[in-house]
């Protein structure tokens, strides 16, 4: 179903996600850091073949940061989305 999605039918965020998936077609899980994870998760959930999404933080210096901690910009964490899909 991913190959059938035409670029003109997708938002710019969905185009990036589609291209990432197609480059990693043998994988069934991908983790992507892309700024605010809420927008990325929303875009992913609207695409066919997405089985599950999970948001969190990667990298950084603060153990187990909260959303509020990360929003200060002082933890050096990236907001990430991990998703499972059926290619």
Buried (B, 14 or more C-beta within 10 A) or exposed (E): EBEEBEEEEBEEBBBBBBEEBEEEEEEEEBEBBBEEBEBBBEBBEEBEBBEEBEBBBEEBEBEEBEEEBBEEEEBEBBBBBBBBBEE
